[in-house]
């Protein structure tokens, strides 16, 4: 059996598995903590295959990410001195991390919200939030809103586009990320004026 057929068979087994939802939660946790690979590549085909669990899949992906966000925050809060340098060198650079720390102190909520939506590694924002002792409740609120927009946005896309969702996502992903980011930046700017 060719490798492509094996992958298809394993994927089909996962889609039909009773562990599918816990697997999505675990994958989302890993994606938000140590594996900076966008989960969308798995979620859209899975949502298409299991439309009856569409909203539950989005919820479990969001939940896994929030658990991961708590883990990353705790890592920054309690263990930054011990593991911070390794995480920074793995996912970023010291200069980028200092810039992110400054943004966390100045505009934490909007900064976390923006980083949670755009497809860049979220790990640095989690670590910076913990390392700067940023408000845990505001951090969790921003992370939850951001990841819910991402995952429930995918669910809405699959709900309305069906089997064309994957094609539409590939075709319009960059444009939609730019539009969403611009909307958040405009709201952020308006809120800074008040």
BELQUI-V495200 format. One record per helix or strand of 2 or more residues. SS is the DSSP state (~ for helix, > for strand). FROM is the first residue (numbers start at 1). LEN is the number of residues. If there is no record, write none. Layout:
BEGIN
ss,from,len
SS,FROM,LEN
SS,FROM,LEN
END
This chain:
BEGIN
ss,from,len
~,3,14
~,20,14
~,40,10
~,51,41
~,94,24
~,123,9
~,136,58
END
